[in-house]
Amino acid sequence: MHVFWLVSMVLPQAALACGLPSASDVSGGWLTGQLTALQKCRDLQLTVACVDGRRPQALCGEHDGVTYRILPGFQDFPQLLQAVHPDLVHIWGTEYAAAAAMAQTAQALDIPVLVGIQGVMEDCAAHLCDGVPEKYLHSTPLDRALDHLIPGALLDKLQANFDTLARSEASLLGKIRHVTGRTGFDRRAVERLAPQARYYPCNETLRPLFYEGPRWQPRDFGRAPVLLLSQGNYPLKNLHTVLKALPALLQRWPDAELRIAGWPPLDKGPLFRPLVDRLFPYQRYCRQLAAELGVLPHMHYTGPLDAAAMRQAYLDADLFLLPSSSENSPNSLGEAMLLGVPCVASRAGGIPDMLTDGLEGRLYGGSLDAAALAQTVAEVLSAPDGGAALGQAAHNRAVRVHDPVTNAQTMCGIYQTILQEGAR
């Protein structure tokens, strides 16, 4: 059984096979884990194609029995599939242009196609800028002219991009017969957007490093609990609501620290600050909000973290926060649960399918409800065990849900089912 994968990023294994530098596996962790597990399946041959528009030419290599291709675009998909001649094409993700082109090409060649839904772009687009004041949402002609010269993160441009991706996802799913997902949330989206498709549930396998080594342990944090947020650079991840919740928490824990994984907002000094502020309105809003609330000294950006550094960041925190306005099955939550970190998350999207409120962590109501977020965080931090029981239950569930062997067997079974159906 020869399966051809198409993914929208260069996986670390692909970079290694093709002789490219790969500093870390900051992105694509769920694919790395699933790929590693699938390599142990009998009678499965894999070819993995990674789309990278920055590459001037295609690259090819092999590592651990898997053939990798790094593609600059998708113009040569017909020749590629005819040369590789796979039994099945598995497209990871629904919204990028190459996914639609690959699906169309494979269908024209009578090769069955399976699409793995990641986020639900329709929902992401609908909630992208929830809670951000109107004045930050609209750019001026000058902003757009500057952005053309020095690309920034204008929110109306970002919204237009998300709207386009949502339409692309809907168009692709409308033509697909086989879709795999993992939550009731994405199943409902598939039923709406792809009523003709068969839905195959399969949980995610996370980065291998998170299955190993010591797990989280509670500590006596006194006045200084550490809260960890895995992303804060665009409004869907809802850093602004966390900032609004901080003052109430600081009244009880005056030295509390919010750590945000990733780059801090750009600051090129006072001369260029007005330009940066124009081009990055969400970062400007969060900085101004933090200053108004008096919480700037309690924010710390970690810089980009590879798997090992991210693992340590979880272990160093007293609580993991996931306040997103839209998620399907966030890998950050799965990783925190695997390590046994106490978690507080919003009830958005598929999050309630991953974590049961009061048993494996805590969920709070509307993602923008800062008072509810602060109250829920305070309840976990003030628990006699520091949230250890929640973390242990989260670990027990995550070990089952993200089991590499089980998930690899399930995925292989999906491939076999689709091929058998095609044979009939």
C-alpha positions as CSV (number, residue, x, y, z in Angstrom):
1,M,0.0,0.0,0.0
2,H,1.7,3.2,-1.2
3,V,0.3,6.4,0.3
4,F,1.3,9.9,-0.9
5,W,1.2,12.6,1.7
6,L,0.8,16.3,0.9
7,V,1.6,18.8,3.7
8,S,1.8,22.6,3.7
9,M,5.1,22.9,5.5
10,V,8.6,21.4,5.4
11,L,8.8,18.7,8.1
12,P,12.1,18.2,9.9
13,Q,12.4,14.7,8.4
14,A,12.0,16.2,4.9
15,A,14.6,18.8,5.6
16,L,17.0,16.2,6.8
17,A,16.4,13.9,3.8
18,C,16.9,16.7,1.3
19,G,20.0,18.2,2.9
20,L,18.4,21.4,4.3
21,P,19.2,22.9,7.7
22,S,16.4,22.2,10.2
23,A,16.9,24.1,13.4
24,S,13.9,22.7,15.2
25,D,10.5,21.2,14.8
26,V,8.7,24.3,16.0
27,S,5.8,23.6,13.6
28,G,4.2,20.5,12.2
29,G,4.5,18.5,15.4
30,W,1.4,16.5,14.9
31,L,2.6,15.4,11.5
32,T,6.0,14.5,12.8
33,G,4.5,12.3,15.5
34,Q,2.0,10.6,13.1
35,L,4.7,10.0,10.5
36,T,7.1,8.5,13.0
37,A,4.4,6.1,14.2
38,L,3.2,5.1,10.7
39,Q,6.7,4.1,9.6
40,K,6.3,1.1,11.9
41,C,3.2,-0.1,10.0
42,R,3.7,-3.2,7.9
43,D,3.1,-3.1,4.2
44,L,2.9,0.7,4.1
45,Q,5.1,2.7,1.8
46,L,5.1,6.5,2.2
47,T,6.0,9.4,0.0
48,V,5.8,12.8,1.7
49,A,5.6,16.0,-0.4
50,C,6.1,19.3,1.4
51,V,5.1,22.5,-0.3
52,D,7.5,25.4,0.2
53,G,7.1,28.3,-2.2
54,R,10.4,29.8,-1.2
55,R,12.3,27.0,-2.9
56,P,13.6,27.8,-6.4
57,Q,13.4,24.1,-7.5
58,A,12.1,20.8,-6.3
59,L,14.3,18.6,-3.9
60,C,14.1,14.9,-3.3
61,G,15.6,12.6,-0.7
62,E,15.1,9.5,1.4
63,H,15.3,8.9,5.1
64,D,14.3,5.8,7.2
65,G,12.5,4.3,4.3
66,V,10.4,7.3,3.4
67,T,10.8,9.3,0.2
68,Y,10.5,13.1,0.7
69,R,10.0,15.8,-1.9
70,I,10.1,19.5,-1.2
71,L,8.1,21.3,-3.9
72,P,8.2,25.0,-4.9
73,G,4.6,24.9,-6.1
74,F,1.9,22.7,-7.5
75,Q,2.2,23.1,-11.3
76,D,3.8,19.7,-11.8
77,F,1.3,17.6,-9.7
78,P,0.1,15.5,-12.7
79,Q,3.6,14.5,-13.7
80,L,4.5,13.9,-10.0
81,L,1.6,11.6,-9.3
82,Q,2.1,9.7,-12.6
83,A,5.7,9.2,-11.7
84,V,5.1,8.2,-8.0
85,H,1.9,6.2,-8.9
86,P,0.5,6.0,-5.3
87,D,-2.5,3.9,-4.3
88,L,-4.0,6.8,-2.2
89,V,-3.3,10.5,-1.7
90,H,-3.6,11.8,1.9
91,I,-3.9,15.7,2.0
92,W,-3.2,17.2,5.4
93,G,-5.1,20.4,5.7
94,T,-8.0,21.8,3.8
95,E,-7.4,25.5,3.1
96,Y,-4.1,26.0,1.2
97,A,-4.1,26.3,-2.6
98,A,-1.9,23.2,-3.2
99,A,-4.5,21.0,-1.4
100,A,-7.2,21.8,-3.9
101,A,-4.8,21.4,-6.8
102,M,-3.6,18.0,-5.5
103,A,-7.2,16.8,-4.9
104,Q,-8.3,17.8,-8.4
105,T,-5.2,16.1,-10.0
106,A,-5.6,12.9,-8.0
107,Q,-9.3,12.7,-8.8
108,A,-8.6,13.2,-12.5
109,L,-6.1,10.3,-12.4
110,D,-8.7,8.2,-10.5
111,I,-6.6,8.0,-7.3
112,P,-8.6,8.0,-4.1
113,V,-8.2,11.1,-1.9
114,L,-8.4,11.4,1.9
115,V,-8.4,14.9,3.4
116,G,-7.4,15.4,7.0
117,I,-9.1,18.4,8.5
118,Q,-6.9,20.5,10.9
119,G,-8.7,23.6,12.0
120,V,-12.1,24.6,10.8
121,M,-11.3,27.7,8.8
122,E,-15.0,28.9,8.6
123,D,-15.0,29.1,12.4
124,C,-11.5,30.6,12.6
125,A,-12.5,33.4,10.1
126,A,-15.7,34.1,12.0
127,H,-13.9,34.6,15.3
128,L,-10.5,35.9,14.2
129,C,-10.8,39.3,15.7
130,D,-13.3,38.7,18.5
131,G,-12.9,41.3,21.3
132,V,-10.5,43.6,19.4
133,P,-11.7,47.2,19.4
134,E,-13.0,48.5,16.0
135,K,-10.3,51.1,15.6
136,Y,-7.6,48.4,15.3
137,L,-9.4,46.5,12.6
138,H,-9.3,48.9,9.7
139,S,-6.2,50.1,7.8
140,T,-5.7,53.3,6.0
141,P,-4.4,53.8,2.4
142,L,-1.1,54.8,4.0
143,D,-1.0,51.6,6.1
144,R,-1.6,49.5,3.1
145,A,1.1,51.3,1.1
146,L,3.6,50.8,3.9
147,D,2.5,47.1,4.2
148,H,3.2,46.6,0.6
149,L,6.8,47.7,1.1
150,I,7.3,46.2,4.6
151,P,4.8,43.4,5.1
152,G,3.1,43.6,8.5
153,A,0.1,42.1,10.1
154,L,-2.8,44.4,9.3
155,L,-6.0,42.9,10.7
156,D,-8.2,43.7,7.8
157,K,-5.7,42.0,5.5
158,L,-5.5,39.1,7.9
159,Q,-9.3,38.8,8.0
160,A,-9.5,38.9,4.2
161,N,-6.9,36.1,4.1
162,F,-8.8,34.0,6.6
163,D,-12.1,34.5,4.6
164,T,-10.3,33.4,1.5
165,L,-9.0,30.3,3.2
166,A,-12.5,29.5,4.6
167,R,-13.9,29.6,1.0
168,S,-11.1,27.4,-0.2
169,E,-11.8,24.9,2.5
170,A,-15.5,24.8,1.7
171,S,-14.8,24.4,-2.0
172,L,-12.4,21.5,-1.4
173,L,-14.6,19.7,1.1
174,G,-17.5,20.0,-1.3
175,K,-15.8,17.7,-3.8
176,I,-14.2,15.2,-1.4
177,R,-15.5,11.7,-0.5
178,H,-13.2,10.8,2.4
179,V,-12.4,13.1,5.4
180,T,-10.6,12.3,8.7
181,G,-11.0,14.3,11.8
182,R,-11.1,13.8,15.6
183,T,-13.7,16.0,17.4
184,G,-17.4,16.4,17.4
185,F,-16.8,20.0,16.3
186,D,-15.0,19.1,13.1
187,R,-17.4,16.2,12.4
188,R,-20.3,18.7,12.4
189,A,-18.3,21.0,10.1
190,V,-17.7,18.1,7.7
191,E,-21.4,17.1,7.8
192,R,-22.2,20.7,6.8
193,L,-19.5,21.4,4.3
194,A,-19.1,17.8,2.8
195,P,-22.4,16.0,3.2
196,Q,-21.4,13.6,0.5
197,A,-18.2,12.5,2.4
198,R,-17.6,9.6,4.7
199,Y,-16.0,10.8,8.0
200,Y,-13.2,8.7,9.6
201,P,-12.3,9.5,13.2
202,C,-8.6,9.3,14.1
203,N,-6.8,11.0,17.0
204,E,-3.5,12.9,16.6
205,T,-0.1,11.6,17.6
206,L,2.0,14.4,19.1
207,R,5.7,15.1,19.0
208,P,7.7,12.1,20.3
209,L,9.5,14.1,23.0
210,F,6.3,14.7,24.9
211,Y,5.8,11.0,25.6
212,E,9.2,10.7,27.3
213,G,10.9,11.8,30.5
214,P,9.7,13.5,33.7
215,R,6.2,14.9,34.0
216,W,5.0,18.1,35.6
217,Q,5.1,18.4,39.4
218,P,3.4,21.0,41.5
219,R,5.6,23.5,43.4
220,D,5.2,26.0,46.1
221,F,4.9,29.1,44.0
222,G,4.0,31.5,46.8
223,R,3.2,34.9,45.4
224,A,4.6,34.1,41.9
225,P,2.7,31.5,39.9
226,V,3.8,31.1,36.3
227,L,1.0,31.0,33.6
228,L,2.0,29.8,30.2
229,L,0.3,30.8,26.9
230,S,1.5,29.0,23.8
231,Q,0.8,31.8,21.3
232,G,-0.1,35.5,21.4
233,N,0.7,37.1,18.0
234,Y,-2.8,37.2,16.5
235,P,-6.2,37.8,18.1
236,L,-7.7,34.4,17.6
237,K,-5.4,33.1,20.4
238,N,-7.0,35.8,22.7
239,L,-4.0,37.2,24.6
240,H,-6.1,40.4,25.1
241,T,-8.6,38.6,27.3
242,V,-5.7,37.1,29.4
243,L,-4.4,40.6,29.9
244,K,-7.8,41.7,31.1
245,A,-7.9,38.8,33.6
246,L,-4.4,39.5,35.0
247,P,-5.2,42.4,37.4
248,A,-7.7,40.3,39.4
249,L,-5.1,37.5,39.7
250,L,-2.3,40.0,40.7
251,Q,-4.4,41.1,43.6
252,R,-4.0,37.7,45.1
253,W,-0.6,36.7,43.6
254,P,1.3,40.0,43.2
255,D,4.3,38.5,41.5
256,A,2.5,36.3,39.0
257,E,4.1,36.0,35.5
258,L,2.5,35.4,32.1
259,R,4.9,33.7,29.8
260,I,4.0,33.8,26.1
261,A,5.8,31.4,23.7
262,G,7.2,33.0,20.6
263,W,8.6,36.3,19.5
264,P,7.7,39.5,21.3
265,P,6.2,42.4,19.4
266,L,8.8,44.2,17.2
267,D,10.4,47.2,18.7
268,K,13.0,49.0,16.5
269,G,13.4,52.0,18.8
270,P,11.5,55.3,19.1
271,L,12.3,56.3,15.5
272,F,10.6,53.3,13.9
273,R,8.0,52.7,16.6
274,P,5.2,54.6,14.8
275,L,5.8,52.6,11.6
276,V,5.8,49.3,13.5
277,D,2.6,50.3,15.4
278,R,0.8,51.0,12.1
279,L,1.8,47.7,10.6
280,F,1.1,45.5,13.7
281,P,-2.1,46.8,15.2
282,Y,-2.9,43.8,17.3
283,Q,0.5,43.9,19.0
284,R,0.0,47.7,19.5
285,Y,-3.4,47.0,21.1
286,C,-2.0,44.4,23.5
287,R,0.9,46.6,24.5
288,Q,-1.4,49.6,25.1
289,L,-3.9,47.4,27.0
290,A,-1.2,45.9,29.2
291,A,0.2,49.3,30.0
292,E,-3.3,50.7,30.9
293,L,-3.9,47.7,33.1
294,G,-0.5,47.9,34.7
295,V,0.5,44.4,33.8
296,L,3.4,45.0,31.4
297,P,6.0,44.0,34.0
298,H,4.3,40.6,34.4
299,M,4.5,39.7,30.7
300,H,7.5,37.7,29.3
301,Y,7.9,36.4,25.7
302,T,10.1,33.3,25.5
303,G,11.1,33.6,21.8
304,P,10.6,30.6,19.5
305,L,10.8,27.3,21.2
306,D,11.8,24.0,19.7
307,A,10.2,20.8,21.1
308,A,12.7,20.4,24.0
309,A,12.4,24.0,25.0
310,M,8.6,24.0,24.8
311,R,8.5,20.8,26.9
312,Q,10.6,22.6,29.5
313,A,8.3,25.7,29.4
314,Y,5.3,23.5,30.2
315,L,7.2,21.9,33.1
316,D,8.3,25.3,34.5
317,A,4.7,26.7,34.5
318,D,2.1,26.3,37.2
319,L,-0.8,26.5,34.8
320,F,-1.3,26.2,31.0
321,L,-3.8,28.7,29.5
322,L,-5.7,28.1,26.2
323,P,-8.2,31.0,25.9
324,S,-8.6,30.8,22.1
325,S,-11.8,32.0,20.4
326,S,-11.6,29.1,17.9
327,E,-9.8,25.7,18.0
328,N,-10.3,22.2,16.8
329,S,-7.9,19.9,18.7
330,P,-5.0,22.1,19.7
331,N,-1.7,20.3,19.9
332,S,-0.5,22.6,22.7
333,L,-3.4,21.4,24.9
334,G,-2.6,17.8,24.1
335,E,1.1,18.3,24.9
336,A,0.3,20.0,28.2
337,M,-2.1,17.2,29.1
338,L,0.5,14.5,28.2
339,L,2.9,16.2,30.7
340,G,0.2,16.4,33.4
341,V,0.2,20.3,33.5
342,P,-3.0,21.7,35.0
343,C,-5.0,23.4,32.2
344,V,-7.6,26.2,31.9
345,A,-9.2,26.6,28.5
346,S,-12.1,28.2,26.8
347,R,-15.1,26.1,25.6
348,A,-14.4,27.0,22.0
349,G,-14.7,24.5,19.1
350,G,-13.4,21.0,19.8
351,I,-11.7,21.8,23.2
352,P,-14.5,20.2,25.3
353,D,-13.9,17.0,23.3
354,M,-10.3,16.9,24.6
355,L,-10.8,17.9,28.2
356,T,-13.7,17.4,30.6
357,D,-14.3,20.3,32.9
358,G,-13.6,19.6,36.5
359,L,-12.0,16.2,35.8
360,E,-9.0,16.7,33.5
361,G,-8.8,20.5,33.7
362,R,-11.1,23.5,33.8
363,L,-13.1,25.1,31.1
364,Y,-14.5,28.6,31.3
365,G,-17.5,30.0,29.5
366,G,-17.3,32.6,26.7
367,S,-13.7,33.0,25.5
368,L,-13.9,36.8,26.0
369,D,-15.1,36.6,29.6
370,A,-12.1,37.9,31.5
371,A,-13.8,37.7,34.8
372,A,-14.7,34.0,34.3
373,L,-11.1,33.3,33.1
374,A,-9.6,34.9,36.2
375,Q,-12.0,33.1,38.5
376,T,-11.3,29.7,37.0
377,V,-7.5,30.3,37.1
378,A,-7.7,31.3,40.7
379,E,-9.7,28.2,41.6
380,V,-7.0,26.0,40.1
381,L,-4.1,27.9,41.6
382,S,-5.7,28.0,45.1
383,A,-6.5,24.2,45.1
384,P,-4.7,22.4,48.0
385,D,-2.9,20.2,45.5
386,G,-2.0,23.0,43.1
387,G,-4.0,21.3,40.3
388,A,-2.1,18.0,40.5
389,A,-5.2,15.8,40.5
390,L,-6.4,17.6,37.3
391,G,-3.0,17.2,35.7
392,Q,-2.8,13.5,36.5
393,A,-6.3,12.9,35.1
394,A,-5.3,14.9,32.0
395,H,-2.2,12.8,31.5
396,N,-4.2,9.6,31.8
397,R,-6.6,10.7,29.1
398,A,-4.0,12.1,26.8
399,V,-1.9,8.9,26.9
400,R,-5.0,7.0,25.6
401,V,-6.1,9.6,23.1
402,H,-2.6,10.3,21.6
403,D,-1.3,6.8,21.7
404,P,1.1,6.5,18.7
405,V,0.6,2.8,18.1
406,T,-3.2,3.0,18.3
407,N,-3.5,6.0,16.1
408,A,-1.1,4.6,13.5
409,Q,-3.1,1.4,13.3
410,T,-6.3,3.4,13.0
411,M,-4.9,5.5,10.2
412,C,-3.7,2.4,8.3
413,G,-7.1,0.9,8.8
414,I,-8.7,4.0,7.2
415,Y,-6.3,3.7,4.2
416,Q,-7.2,0.1,3.8
417,T,-10.9,0.8,4.0
418,I,-10.8,3.4,1.4
419,L,-8.8,1.2,-1.0
420,Q,-11.1,-1.7,-0.4
421,E,-14.1,0.4,-1.1
422,G,-12.5,1.6,-4.3
423,A,-11.7,-2.0,-5.4
424,R,-15.4,-2.9,-4.9
